[in-house]
Amino acid sequence: ADWARLPGTWRGNVQGERIGAGVTVLFFRGEKVGDGPGLHVHPYDELFIVRTGRARFTVGEETFEAEAGDIVFGPAGLPHKFENLGPGPLETTDIHQSPRWIQADLDEG
């Protein structure tokens, strides 16, 4: 419940099915360079809003940098990941086009 009330706690999620909404929203905060989710995939589209910091995104075969204010699109079924490039924390708001968070983690080897 404190994910957005206290400084430095922008982590957590709100699954839409709990509140009758068609989307799930995740809040990510990574303090260290390299922090971020590993390669994974969802059966629905996802939007990433970079709130603070800089990130390296991989979406399918494309790898690119994004920074505060950028919005990144992750199409359904396309593997993706991101990581904090620093300096400082990375915060993203990730909008999953589904009332439930469904994720399959992938082997990066």
PEVENMO-V575529 format. One line per field, one symbol per residue. psi: psi as a letter, one per 40 degrees, with the letter a starting at -180 (. if undefined). A space follows every 50 residues. Layout:
psi = ???
This chain:
psi = dededihefgiaihhdddefieihhihhhhdihehiiihiiieiiihhhh diaiihihhbehhiiiiheihhhhihehiiiiiheaiaihhihhhhfiei hhhhiihe.
